[in-house]
Amino acid sequence: MTETVAATLPLRQWQGERGVYHFVNFGGEEAEALAGHALMHRLEYGRQRGFGSIKVTAVIGKTSWKTSVFPMKLDEMSKRSDAWTLLVSKKVMRAEDIAPGDEIEVSVTPL
């Protein structure tokens, strides 16, 4: 399954112990599509990647890069991932002139 998942999402910022991180969260139908790809990968290869991640090609504007998306449980009681997180580097933010809080068009294609 190499279905591209696209959405317009807010760019968020999180302050961690080691620095500031910028990301978008895919939820809803987009999260279900990514979870389906992760399940197919696990069934095909008999294991999952580190942290349950999926290798993807991400695109924001004219910038494209290879990276990973990570499953995230937004509800502590949930046994499933509610969202998939894509980290966005400062290099991409500068190239596309985006800042935290901006609504950005982003797509990911599982590899």
MODELLER restraints for C-alpha pairs under 7 A, 6 or more apart:
rsr = mdl.restraints
at = mdl.atoms
rsr.add(forms.Gaussian(group=physical.xy_distance, feature=features.Distance(at['CA:1:A'], at['CA:37:A']), mean=6.29, stdev=0.5))
rsr.add(forms.Gaussian(group=physical.xy_distance, feature=features.Distance(at['CA:2:A'], at['CA:109:A']), mean=6.16, stdev=0.5))
rsr.add(forms.Gaussian(group=physical.xy_distance, feature=features.Distance(at['CA:2:A'], at['CA:110:A']), mean=5.39, stdev=0.5))
rsr.add(forms.Gaussian(group=physical.xy_distance, feature=features.Distance(at['CA:2:A'], at['CA:111:A']), mean=6.57, stdev=0.5))
rsr.add(forms.Gaussian(group=physical.xy_distance, feature=features.Distance(at['CA:3:A'], at['CA:109:A']), mean=6.14, stdev=0.5))
rsr.add(forms.Gaussian(group=physical.xy_distance, feature=features.Distance(at['CA:3:A'], at['CA:110:A']), mean=6.95, stdev=0.5))
rsr.add(forms.Gaussian(group=physical.xy_distance, feature=features.Distance(at['CA:4:A'], at['CA:107:A']), mean=6.61, stdev=0.5))
rsr.add(forms.Gaussian(group=physical.xy_distance, feature=features.Distance(at['CA:4:A'], at['CA:108:A']), mean=5.66, stdev=0.5))
rsr.add(forms.Gaussian(group=physical.xy_distance, feature=features.Distance(at['CA:4:A'], at['CA:109:A']), mean=4.34, stdev=0.5))
rsr.add(forms.Gaussian(group=physical.xy_distance, feature=features.Distance(at['CA:5:A'], at['CA:30:A']), mean=5.98, stdev=0.5))
rsr.add(forms.Gaussian(group=physical.xy_distance, feature=features.Distance(at['CA:5:A'], at['CA:107:A']), mean=5.43, stdev=0.5))
rsr.add(forms.Gaussian(group=physical.xy_distance, feature=features.Distance(at['CA:5:A'], at['CA:108:A']), mean=5.34, stdev=0.5))
rsr.add(forms.Gaussian(group=physical.xy_distance, feature=features.Distance(at['CA:5:A'], at['CA:109:A']), mean=6.30, stdev=0.5))
rsr.add(forms.Gaussian(group=physical.xy_distance, feature=features.Distance(at['CA:6:A'], at['CA:106:A']), mean=5.70, stdev=0.5))
rsr.add(forms.Gaussian(group=physical.xy_distance, feature=features.Distance(at['CA:6:A'], at['CA:107:A']), mean=4.03, stdev=0.5))
rsr.add(forms.Gaussian(group=physical.xy_distance, feature=features.Distance(at['CA:6:A'], at['CA:108:A']), mean=6.47, stdev=0.5))
rsr.add(forms.Gaussian(group=physical.xy_distance, feature=features.Distance(at['CA:7:A'], at['CA:105:A']), mean=5.81, stdev=0.5))
rsr.add(forms.Gaussian(group=physical.xy_distance, feature=features.Distance(at['CA:7:A'], at['CA:106:A']), mean=5.71, stdev=0.5))
rsr.add(forms.Gaussian(group=physical.xy_distance, feature=features.Distance(at['CA:7:A'], at['CA:107:A']), mean=6.44, stdev=0.5))
rsr.add(forms.Gaussian(group=physical.xy_distance, feature=features.Distance(at['CA:8:A'], at['CA:103:A']), mean=6.15, stdev=0.5))
rsr.add(forms.Gaussian(group=physical.xy_distance, feature=features.Distance(at['CA:8:A'], at['CA:104:A']), mean=5.23, stdev=0.5))
rsr.add(forms.Gaussian(group=physical.xy_distance, feature=features.Distance(at['CA:8:A'], at['CA:105:A']), mean=4.29, stdev=0.5))
rsr.add(forms.Gaussian(group=physical.xy_distance, feature=features.Distance(at['CA:8:A'], at['CA:106:A']), mean=6.19, stdev=0.5))
rsr.add(forms.Gaussian(group=physical.xy_distance, feature=features.Distance(at['CA:9:A'], at['CA:24:A']), mean=6.34, stdev=0.5))
rsr.add(forms.Gaussian(group=physical.xy_distance, feature=features.Distance(at['CA:9:A'], at['CA:103:A']), mean=5.22, stdev=0.5))
rsr.add(forms.Gaussian(group=physical.xy_distance, feature=features.Distance(at['CA:9:A'], at['CA:104:A']), mean=5.42, stdev=0.5))
rsr.add(forms.Gaussian(group=physical.xy_distance, feature=features.Distance(at['CA:9:A'], at['CA:105:A']), mean=6.50, stdev=0.5))
rsr.add(forms.Gaussian(group=physical.xy_distance, feature=features.Distance(at['CA:10:A'], at['CA:24:A']), mean=6.34, stdev=0.5))
rsr.add(forms.Gaussian(group=physical.xy_distance, feature=features.Distance(at['CA:10:A'], at['CA:101:A']), mean=5.63, stdev=0.5))
rsr.add(forms.Gaussian(group=physical.xy_distance, feature=features.Distance(at['CA:10:A'], at['CA:102:A']), mean=5.49, stdev=0.5))
rsr.add(forms.Gaussian(group=physical.xy_distance, feature=features.Distance(at['CA:10:A'], at['CA:103:A']), mean=4.27, stdev=0.5))
rsr.add(forms.Gaussian(group=physical.xy_distance, feature=features.Distance(at['CA:10:A'], at['CA:104:A']), mean=6.14, stdev=0.5))
rsr.add(forms.Gaussian(group=physical.xy_distance, feature=features.Distance(at['CA:11:A'], at['CA:22:A']), mean=6.72, stdev=0.5))
rsr.add(forms.Gaussian(group=physical.xy_distance, feature=features.Distance(at['CA:11:A'], at['CA:23:A']), mean=5.77, stdev=0.5))
rsr.add(forms.Gaussian(group=physical.xy_distance, feature=features.Distance(at['CA:11:A'], at['CA:24:A']), mean=5.25, stdev=0.5))
rsr.add(forms.Gaussian(group=physical.xy_distance, feature=features.Distance(at['CA:11:A'], at['CA:99:A']), mean=6.99, stdev=0.5))
rsr.add(forms.Gaussian(group=physical.xy_distance, feature=features.Distance(at['CA:11:A'], at['CA:100:A']), mean=4.95, stdev=0.5))
rsr.add(forms.Gaussian(group=physical.xy_distance, feature=features.Distance(at['CA:11:A'], at['CA:101:A']), mean=5.27, stdev=0.5))
rsr.add(forms.Gaussian(group=physical.xy_distance, feature=features.Distance(at['CA:11:A'], at['CA:102:A']), mean=5.58, stdev=0.5))
rsr.add(forms.Gaussian(group=physical.xy_distance, feature=features.Distance(at['CA:11:A'], at['CA:103:A']), mean=6.30, stdev=0.5))
rsr.add(forms.Gaussian(group=physical.xy_distance, feature=features.Distance(at['CA:11:A'], at['CA:104:A']), mean=6.80, stdev=0.5))
rsr.add(forms.Gaussian(group=physical.xy_distance, feature=features.Distance(at['CA:12:A'], at['CA:22:A']), mean=5.56, stdev=0.5))
rsr.add(forms.Gaussian(group=physical.xy_distance, feature=features.Distance(at['CA:12:A'], at['CA:23:A']), mean=5.35, stdev=0.5))
rsr.add(forms.Gaussian(group=physical.xy_distance, feature=features.Distance(at['CA:12:A'], at['CA:24:A']), mean=6.09, stdev=0.5))
rsr.add(forms.Gaussian(group=physical.xy_distance, feature=features.Distance(at['CA:12:A'], at['CA:100:A']), mean=5.21, stdev=0.5))
rsr.add(forms.Gaussian(group=physical.xy_distance, feature=features.Distance(at['CA:12:A'], at['CA:101:A']), mean=6.03, stdev=0.5))
rsr.add(forms.Gaussian(group=physical.xy_distance, feature=features.Distance(at['CA:13:A'], at['CA:20:A']), mean=6.87, stdev=0.5))
rsr.add(forms.Gaussian(group=physical.xy_distance, feature=features.Distance(at['CA:13:A'], at['CA:21:A']), mean=5.67, stdev=0.5))
rsr.add(forms.Gaussian(group=physical.xy_distance, feature=features.Distance(at['CA:13:A'], at['CA:22:A']), mean=4.53, stdev=0.5))
rsr.add(forms.Gaussian(group=physical.xy_distance, feature=features.Distance(at['CA:13:A'], at['CA:23:A']), mean=6.50, stdev=0.5))
rsr.add(forms.Gaussian(group=physical.xy_distance, feature=features.Distance(at['CA:13:A'], at['CA:100:A']), mean=5.95, stdev=0.5))
rsr.add(forms.Gaussian(group=physical.xy_distance, feature=features.Distance(at['CA:14:A'], at['CA:20:A']), mean=5.76, stdev=0.5))
rsr.add(forms.Gaussian(group=physical.xy_distance, feature=features.Distance(at['CA:14:A'], at['CA:21:A']), mean=5.20, stdev=0.5))
rsr.add(forms.Gaussian(group=physical.xy_distance, feature=features.Distance(at['CA:14:A'], at['CA:22:A']), mean=6.41, stdev=0.5))
rsr.add(forms.Gaussian(group=physical.xy_distance, feature=features.Distance(at['CA:15:A'], at['CA:21:A']), mean=6.34, stdev=0.5))
rsr.add(forms.Gaussian(group=physical.xy_distance, feature=features.Distance(at['CA:22:A'], at['CA:87:A']), mean=5.83, stdev=0.5))
rsr.add(forms.Gaussian(group=physical.xy_distance, feature=features.Distance(at['CA:22:A'], at['CA:88:A']), mean=5.34, stdev=0.5))
rsr.add(forms.Gaussian(group=physical.xy_distance, feature=features.Distance(at['CA:22:A'], at['CA:89:A']), mean=6.76, stdev=0.5))
rsr.add(forms.Gaussian(group=physical.xy_distance, feature=features.Distance(at['CA:23:A'], at['CA:85:A']), mean=6.57, stdev=0.5))
rsr.add(forms.Gaussian(group=physical.xy_distance, feature=features.Distance(at['CA:23:A'], at['CA:86:A']), mean=5.42, stdev=0.5))
rsr.add(forms.Gaussian(group=physical.xy_distance, feature=features.Distance(at['CA:23:A'], at['CA:87:A']), mean=4.26, stdev=0.5))
rsr.add(forms.Gaussian(group=physical.xy_distance, feature=features.Distance(at['CA:23:A'], at['CA:88:A']), mean=5.17, stdev=0.5))
rsr.add(forms.Gaussian(group=physical.xy_distance, feature=features.Distance(at['CA:24:A'], at['CA:85:A']), mean=5.81, stdev=0.5))
rsr.add(forms.Gaussian(group=physical.xy_distance, feature=features.Distance(at['CA:24:A'], at['CA:86:A']), mean=5.45, stdev=0.5))
rsr.add(forms.Gaussian(group=physical.xy_distance, feature=features.Distance(at['CA:24:A'], at['CA:87:A']), mean=6.71, stdev=0.5))
rsr.add(forms.Gaussian(group=physical.xy_distance, feature=features.Distance(at['CA:25:A'], at['CA:83:A']), mean=5.93, stdev=0.5))
rsr.add(forms.Gaussian(group=physical.xy_distance, feature=features.Distance(at['CA:25:A'], at['CA:84:A']), mean=5.49, stdev=0.5))
rsr.add(forms.Gaussian(group=physical.xy_distance, feature=features.Distance(at['CA:25:A'], at['CA:85:A']), mean=4.58, stdev=0.5))
rsr.add(forms.Gaussian(group=physical.xy_distance, feature=features.Distance(at['CA:25:A'], at['CA:86:A']), mean=6.47, stdev=0.5))
rsr.add(forms.Gaussian(group=physical.xy_distance, feature=features.Distance(at['CA:26:A'], at['CA:83:A']), mean=5.34, stdev=0.5))
rsr.add(forms.Gaussian(group=physical.xy_distance, feature=features.Distance(at['CA:26:A'], at['CA:84:A']), mean=5.06, stdev=0.5))
rsr.add(forms.Gaussian(group=physical.xy_distance, feature=features.Distance(at['CA:26:A'], at['CA:85:A']), mean=6.37, stdev=0.5))
rsr.add(forms.Gaussian(group=physical.xy_distance, feature=features.Distance(at['CA:27:A'], at['CA:82:A']), mean=6.36, stdev=0.5))
rsr.add(forms.Gaussian(group=physical.xy_distance, feature=features.Distance(at['CA:27:A'], at['CA:83:A']), mean=4.58, stdev=0.5))
rsr.add(forms.Gaussian(group=physical.xy_distance, feature=features.Distance(at['CA:27:A'], at['CA:84:A']), mean=6.70, stdev=0.5))
rsr.add(forms.Gaussian(group=physical.xy_distance, feature=features.Distance(at['CA:31:A'], at['CA:82:A']), mean=6.90, stdev=0.5))
rsr.add(forms.Gaussian(group=physical.xy_distance, feature=features.Distance(at['CA:31:A'], at['CA:83:A']), mean=5.38, stdev=0.5))
rsr.add(forms.Gaussian(group=physical.xy_distance, feature=features.Distance(at['CA:31:A'], at['CA:84:A']), mean=5.90, stdev=0.5))
rsr.add(forms.Gaussian(group=physical.xy_distance, feature=features.Distance(at['CA:38:A'], at['CA:54:A']), mean=6.43, stdev=0.5))
rsr.add(forms.Gaussian(group=physical.xy_distance, feature=features.Distance(at['CA:42:A'], at['CA:48:A']), mean=5.14, stdev=0.5))
rsr.add(forms.Gaussian(group=physical.xy_distance, feature=features.Distance(at['CA:51:A'], at['CA:70:A']), mean=6.96, stdev=0.5))
rsr.add(forms.Gaussian(group=physical.xy_distance, feature=features.Distance(at['CA:52:A'], at['CA:70:A']), mean=6.52, stdev=0.5))
rsr.add(forms.Gaussian(group=physical.xy_distance, feature=features.Distance(at['CA:52:A'], at['CA:71:A']), mean=6.50, stdev=0.5))
rsr.add(forms.Gaussian(group=physical.xy_distance, feature=features.Distance(at['CA:53:A'], at['CA:68:A']), mean=6.13, stdev=0.5))
rsr.add(forms.Gaussian(group=physical.xy_distance, feature=features.Distance(at['CA:53:A'], at['CA:69:A']), mean=5.55, stdev=0.5))
rsr.add(forms.Gaussian(group=physical.xy_distance, feature=features.Distance(at['CA:53:A'], at['CA:70:A']), mean=4.53, stdev=0.5))
rsr.add(forms.Gaussian(group=physical.xy_distance, feature=features.Distance(at['CA:53:A'], at['CA:71:A']), mean=6.51, stdev=0.5))
rsr.add(forms.Gaussian(group=physical.xy_distance, feature=features.Distance(at['CA:54:A'], at['CA:68:A']), mean=5.31, stdev=0.5))
rsr.add(forms.Gaussian(group=physical.xy_distance, feature=features.Distance(at['CA:54:A'], at['CA:69:A']), mean=5.45, stdev=0.5))
rsr.add(forms.Gaussian(group=physical.xy_distance, feature=features.Distance(at['CA:54:A'], at['CA:70:A']), mean=6.71, stdev=0.5))
rsr.add(forms.Gaussian(group=physical.xy_distance, feature=features.Distance(at['CA:54:A'], at['CA:110:A']), mean=6.75, stdev=0.5))
rsr.add(forms.Gaussian(group=physical.xy_distance, feature=features.Distance(at['CA:55:A'], at['CA:67:A']), mean=5.91, stdev=0.5))
rsr.add(forms.Gaussian(group=physical.xy_distance, feature=features.Distance(at['CA:55:A'], at['CA:68:A']), mean=4.37, stdev=0.5))
rsr.add(forms.Gaussian(group=physical.xy_distance, feature=features.Distance(at['CA:55:A'], at['CA:69:A']), mean=6.70, stdev=0.5))
rsr.add(forms.Gaussian(group=physical.xy_distance, feature=features.Distance(at['CA:55:A'], at['CA:110:A']), mean=5.87, stdev=0.5))
rsr.add(forms.Gaussian(group=physical.xy_distance, feature=features.Distance(at['CA:55:A'], at['CA:111:A']), mean=5.63, stdev=0.5))
rsr.add(forms.Gaussian(group=physical.xy_distance, feature=features.Distance(at['CA:56:A'], at['CA:66:A']), mean=5.83, stdev=0.5))
rsr.add(forms.Gaussian(group=physical.xy_distance, feature=features.Distance(at['CA:56:A'], at['CA:67:A']), mean=5.55, stdev=0.5))
rsr.add(forms.Gaussian(group=physical.xy_distance, feature=features.Distance(at['CA:56:A'], at['CA:68:A']), mean=5.37, stdev=0.5))
rsr.add(forms.Gaussian(group=physical.xy_distance, feature=features.Distance(at['CA:56:A'], at['CA:69:A']), mean=7.00, stdev=0.5))
rsr.add(forms.Gaussian(group=physical.xy_distance, feature=features.Distance(at['CA:56:A'], at['CA:108:A']), mean=5.87, stdev=0.5))
rsr.add(forms.Gaussian(group=physical.xy_distance, feature=features.Distance(at['CA:56:A'], at['CA:109:A']), mean=5.21, stdev=0.5))
rsr.add(forms.Gaussian(group=physical.xy_distance, feature=features.Distance(at['CA:56:A'], at['CA:110:A']), mean=4.25, stdev=0.5))
rsr.add(forms.Gaussian(group=physical.xy_distance, feature=features.Distance(at['CA:56:A'], at['CA:111:A']), mean=5.18, stdev=0.5))
rsr.add(forms.Gaussian(group=physical.xy_distance, feature=features.Distance(at['CA:57:A'], at['CA:64:A']), mean=6.81, stdev=0.5))
rsr.add(forms.Gaussian(group=physical.xy_distance, feature=features.Distance(at['CA:57:A'], at['CA:65:A']), mean=5.60, stdev=0.5))
rsr.add(forms.Gaussian(group=physical.xy_distance, feature=features.Distance(at['CA:57:A'], at['CA:66:A']), mean=4.43, stdev=0.5))
rsr.add(forms.Gaussian(group=physical.xy_distance, feature=features.Distance(at['CA:57:A'], at['CA:67:A']), mean=6.23, stdev=0.5))
rsr.add(forms.Gaussian(group=physical.xy_distance, feature=features.Distance(at['CA:57:A'], at['CA:108:A']), mean=5.51, stdev=0.5))
rsr.add(forms.Gaussian(group=physical.xy_distance, feature=features.Distance(at['CA:57:A'], at['CA:109:A']), mean=5.21, stdev=0.5))
rsr.add(forms.Gaussian(group=physical.xy_distance, feature=features.Distance(at['CA:57:A'], at['CA:110:A']), mean=6.55, stdev=0.5))
rsr.add(forms.Gaussian(group=physical.xy_distance, feature=features.Distance(at['CA:57:A'], at['CA:111:A']), mean=6.93, stdev=0.5))
rsr.add(forms.Gaussian(group=physical.xy_distance, feature=features.Distance(at['CA:58:A'], at['CA:64:A']), mean=5.58, stdev=0.5))
rsr.add(forms.Gaussian(group=physical.xy_distance, feature=features.Distance(at['CA:58:A'], at['CA:65:A']), mean=5.45, stdev=0.5))
rsr.add(forms.Gaussian(group=physical.xy_distance, feature=features.Distance(at['CA:58:A'], at['CA:66:A']), mean=6.18, stdev=0.5))
rsr.add(forms.Gaussian(group=physical.xy_distance, feature=features.Distance(at['CA:58:A'], at['CA:67:A']), mean=6.93, stdev=0.5))
rsr.add(forms.Gaussian(group=physical.xy_distance, feature=features.Distance(at['CA:58:A'], at['CA:107:A']), mean=5.72, stdev=0.5))
rsr.add(forms.Gaussian(group=physical.xy_distance, feature=features.Distance(at['CA:58:A'], at['CA:108:A']), mean=4.40, stdev=0.5))
rsr.add(forms.Gaussian(group=physical.xy_distance, feature=features.Distance(at['CA:58:A'], at['CA:109:A']), mean=6.58, stdev=0.5))
rsr.add(forms.Gaussian(group=physical.xy_distance, feature=features.Distance(at['CA:59:A'], at['CA:65:A']), mean=6.69, stdev=0.5))
rsr.add(forms.Gaussian(group=physical.xy_distance, feature=features.Distance(at['CA:59:A'], at['CA:106:A']), mean=5.73, stdev=0.5))
rsr.add(forms.Gaussian(group=physical.xy_distance, feature=features.Distance(at['CA:59:A'], at['CA:107:A']), mean=5.27, stdev=0.5))
rsr.add(forms.Gaussian(group=physical.xy_distance, feature=features.Distance(at['CA:59:A'], at['CA:108:A']), mean=6.38, stdev=0.5))
rsr.add(forms.Gaussian(group=physical.xy_distance, feature=features.Distance(at['CA:60:A'], at['CA:105:A']), mean=6.19, stdev=0.5))
rsr.add(forms.Gaussian(group=physical.xy_distance, feature=features.Distance(at['CA:60:A'], at['CA:106:A']), mean=4.87, stdev=0.5))
rsr.add(forms.Gaussian(group=physical.xy_distance, feature=features.Distance(at['CA:60:A'], at['CA:107:A']), mean=6.83, stdev=0.5))
rsr.add(forms.Gaussian(group=physical.xy_distance, feature=features.Distance(at['CA:61:A'], at['CA:96:A']), mean=6.48, stdev=0.5))
rsr.add(forms.Gaussian(group=physical.xy_distance, feature=features.Distance(at['CA:63:A'], at['CA:92:A']), mean=6.80, stdev=0.5))
rsr.add(forms.Gaussian(group=physical.xy_distance, feature=features.Distance(at['CA:68:A'], at['CA:86:A']), mean=6.91, stdev=0.5))
rsr.add(forms.Gaussian(group=physical.xy_distance, feature=features.Distance(at['CA:69:A'], at['CA:84:A']), mean=6.00, stdev=0.5))
rsr.add(forms.Gaussian(group=physical.xy_distance, feature=features.Distance(at['CA:69:A'], at['CA:85:A']), mean=5.32, stdev=0.5))
rsr.add(forms.Gaussian(group=physical.xy_distance, feature=features.Distance(at['CA:69:A'], at['CA:86:A']), mean=4.87, stdev=0.5))
rsr.add(forms.Gaussian(group=physical.xy_distance, feature=features.Distance(at['CA:70:A'], at['CA:84:A']), mean=5.25, stdev=0.5))
rsr.add(forms.Gaussian(group=physical.xy_distance, feature=features.Distance(at['CA:70:A'], at['CA:85:A']), mean=5.11, stdev=0.5))
rsr.add(forms.Gaussian(group=physical.xy_distance, feature=features.Distance(at['CA:70:A'], at['CA:86:A']), mean=6.84, stdev=0.5))
rsr.add(forms.Gaussian(group=physical.xy_distance, feature=features.Distance(at['CA:71:A'], at['CA:81:A']), mean=5.56, stdev=0.5))
rsr.add(forms.Gaussian(group=physical.xy_distance, feature=features.Distance(at['CA:71:A'], at['CA:83:A']), mean=5.97, stdev=0.5))
rsr.add(forms.Gaussian(group=physical.xy_distance, feature=features.Distance(at['CA:71:A'], at['CA:84:A']), mean=4.45, stdev=0.5))
rsr.add(forms.Gaussian(group=physical.xy_distance, feature=features.Distance(at['CA:71:A'], at['CA:85:A']), mean=6.35, stdev=0.5))
rsr.add(forms.Gaussian(group=physical.xy_distance, feature=features.Distance(at['CA:72:A'], at['CA:81:A']), mean=5.19, stdev=0.5))
rsr.add(forms.Gaussian(group=physical.xy_distance, feature=features.Distance(at['CA:72:A'], at['CA:82:A']), mean=6.17, stdev=0.5))
rsr.add(forms.Gaussian(group=physical.xy_distance, feature=features.Distance(at['CA:72:A'], at['CA:83:A']), mean=5.22, stdev=0.5))
rsr.add(forms.Gaussian(group=physical.xy_distance, feature=features.Distance(at['CA:72:A'], at['CA:84:A']), mean=5.68, stdev=0.5))
rsr.add(forms.Gaussian(group=physical.xy_distance, feature=features.Distance(at['CA:72:A'], at['CA:85:A']), mean=6.75, stdev=0.5))
rsr.add(forms.Gaussian(group=physical.xy_distance, feature=features.Distance(at['CA:73:A'], at['CA:80:A']), mean=6.70, stdev=0.5))
rsr.add(forms.Gaussian(group=physical.xy_distance, feature=features.Distance(at['CA:73:A'], at['CA:81:A']), mean=4.62, stdev=0.5))
rsr.add(forms.Gaussian(group=physical.xy_distance, feature=features.Distance(at['CA:73:A'], at['CA:82:A']), mean=5.24, stdev=0.5))
rsr.add(forms.Gaussian(group=physical.xy_distance, feature=features.Distance(at['CA:73:A'], at['CA:83:A']), mean=6.61, stdev=0.5))
rsr.add(forms.Gaussian(group=physical.xy_distance, feature=features.Distance(at['CA:74:A'], at['CA:82:A']), mean=5.82, stdev=0.5))
rsr.add(forms.Gaussian(group=physical.xy_distance, feature=features.Distance(at['CA:93:A'], at['CA:99:A']), mean=6.60, stdev=0.5))
